[in-house]
Structure formats: C-alpha cells, structure tokens
C-alpha cells in the first residue's frame, strides 16, 4: 500500500462559469457605486 494519499481536485472552472462570475462582479461594482452616489430610488420605505 502506498504511503501517499491522492487528493481529488475539483475540475477547473468552465468558461461559462468564469463569464458569469465576471458579469456578477461588474454588476455588484455598479450597484455599489449607485448606492454610494445615492441614485437608488426609494419605494416608500
């Protein structure tokens, strides 16, 4: 029996998931800037 252990690594991210992550980061940055500038409409709350 070998004395080393095999580690199962997750497969590398697909191109589609990386694209979605990039879009998500851009939208989050835009939302943070919008909130910081006070451009968010208030809905009577």
Residue frames as a rotation matrix with the C-alpha (Angstrom) as fourth column:
UNK 1
0.585 0.811 0.000 0.00
0.811 -0.585 0.000 0.00
0.000 0.000 -1.000 0.00
UNK 2
-0.145 -0.670 0.728 1.47
0.572 -0.657 -0.491 3.40
0.808 0.345 0.478 -0.94
UNK 3
-0.308 -0.064 -0.949 2.20
0.924 -0.259 -0.282 5.86
-0.228 -0.964 0.139 1.83
UNK 4
-0.992 0.012 -0.127 0.97
-0.042 -0.970 0.241 8.87
-0.121 0.244 0.962 -0.18
UNK 5
-0.212 0.977 0.008 -2.62
0.516 0.119 -0.849 10.00
-0.830 -0.176 -0.529 -0.32
UNK 6
-0.712 0.081 0.697 -4.36
0.652 -0.292 0.700 11.04
0.261 0.953 0.155 -3.50
UNK 7
-0.539 0.536 -0.649 -6.34
0.152 -0.697 -0.701 14.26
-0.829 -0.476 0.294 -3.34
UNK 8
-0.153 0.581 0.799 -9.33
0.985 0.156 0.075 14.63
-0.081 0.799 -0.596 -5.61
UNK 9
-0.817 -0.166 -0.552 -9.28
0.157 -0.986 0.064 18.14
-0.555 -0.035 0.831 -7.06
UNK 10
0.290 0.951 -0.104 -12.36
0.242 -0.178 -0.954 19.83
-0.926 0.252 -0.282 -8.41
UNK 11
0.052 -0.259 0.965 -12.33
0.994 0.108 -0.024 20.25
-0.098 0.960 0.263 -12.19
UNK 12
-0.864 -0.430 -0.262 -11.24
0.401 -0.902 0.157 23.64
-0.304 0.030 0.952 -13.42
UNK 13
-0.121 0.864 -0.489 -13.99
0.049 -0.487 -0.872 26.18
-0.992 -0.129 0.017 -13.88
UNK 14
0.006 0.207 0.978 -15.67
0.961 0.268 -0.062 26.17
-0.275 0.941 -0.197 -17.22
UNK 15
-0.855 -0.337 0.394 -15.54
0.475 -0.815 0.333 29.20
0.209 0.472 0.857 -19.45
UNK 16
-0.066 0.930 0.362 -19.25
0.312 -0.325 0.893 29.82
0.948 0.171 -0.269 -18.91
UNK 17
0.603 0.295 -0.741 -18.95
0.776 -0.003 0.630 29.90
0.184 -0.955 -0.231 -15.12
UNK 18
-0.418 -0.806 -0.418 -16.00
0.827 -0.528 0.191 32.29
-0.375 -0.266 0.888 -15.34
UNK 19
-0.713 0.238 0.660 -18.03
0.341 -0.704 0.623 34.54
0.613 0.669 0.420 -17.64
UNK 20
0.386 0.921 -0.054 -20.94
0.440 -0.132 0.888 34.56
0.811 -0.367 -0.456 -15.20
UNK 21
0.318 -0.347 -0.883 -18.60
0.925 -0.093 0.369 35.34
-0.210 -0.933 0.291 -12.30
UNK 22
-0.769 -0.629 0.117 -17.14
0.635 -0.730 0.253 38.29
-0.074 0.269 0.960 -14.22
UNK 23
-0.358 0.735 0.576 -20.59
0.221 -0.532 0.817 39.65
0.907 0.420 0.028 -15.07
UNK 24
0.549 0.565 -0.615 -21.62
0.692 0.106 0.714 39.23
0.469 -0.818 -0.333 -11.43
UNK 25
-0.167 -0.705 -0.689 -18.58
0.918 -0.367 0.154 41.19
-0.361 -0.607 0.708 -10.25
UNK 26
-0.867 -0.145 0.477 -19.30
0.381 -0.810 0.445 44.01
0.322 0.568 0.758 -12.72
UNK 27
0.042 0.968 0.247 -22.96
0.272 -0.249 0.929 44.24
0.961 0.028 -0.274 -11.68
UNK 28
0.484 0.084 -0.871 -22.02
0.869 0.073 0.490 44.26
0.104 -0.994 -0.038 -8.00
UNK 29
-0.586 -0.758 -0.288 -19.49
0.763 -0.636 0.121 47.05
-0.274 -0.149 0.950 -8.56
UNK 30
-0.678 0.413 0.608 -22.11
0.205 -0.688 0.696 49.06
0.706 0.597 0.382 -10.47
UNK 31
0.399 0.880 -0.258 -24.68
0.491 0.033 0.871 48.55
0.775 -0.474 -0.418 -7.69
UNK 32
0.146 -0.415 -0.898 -22.19
0.965 -0.140 0.221 49.65
-0.217 -0.899 0.381 -5.04
UNK 33
-0.870 -0.470 0.148 -21.37
0.493 -0.833 0.251 52.83
0.005 0.291 0.957 -7.00
UNK 34
-0.320 0.842 0.434 -25.07
0.213 -0.383 0.899 53.56
0.923 0.380 -0.057 -7.50
UNK 35
0.551 0.505 -0.664 -25.80
0.728 0.099 0.678 53.18
0.408 -0.857 -0.314 -3.79
UNK 36
-0.249 -0.751 -0.611 -22.76
0.913 -0.393 0.111 55.29
-0.323 -0.530 0.784 -2.88
UNK 37
-0.921 -0.108 0.375 -23.94
0.287 -0.838 0.464 58.09
0.265 0.535 0.802 -5.22
UNK 38
-0.669 0.718 -0.192 -27.46
-0.009 -0.266 -0.964 57.99
-0.744 -0.643 0.184 -3.76
UNK 39
-0.699 0.369 -0.613 -29.10
-0.712 -0.280 0.644 57.18
0.066 0.886 0.458 -7.09
UNK 40
-0.897 0.394 -0.201 -31.22
0.393 0.918 0.043 54.35
0.201 -0.040 -0.979 -5.72
UNK 41
-0.369 0.837 0.405 -34.96
-0.401 -0.536 0.743 55.13
0.838 0.112 0.534 -5.92
UNK 42
-0.956 0.134 0.260 -36.90
-0.215 0.280 -0.936 54.82
-0.198 -0.951 -0.239 -2.69
UNK 43
-0.589 0.767 -0.254 -40.15
0.095 0.378 0.921 52.90
0.802 0.519 -0.295 -2.77
UNK 44
0.221 0.774 0.593 -41.89
-0.477 -0.445 0.758 54.49
0.851 -0.450 0.271 0.19
UNK 45
0.443 -0.102 -0.891 -39.93
0.635 0.738 0.231 52.65
0.633 -0.667 0.391 2.86
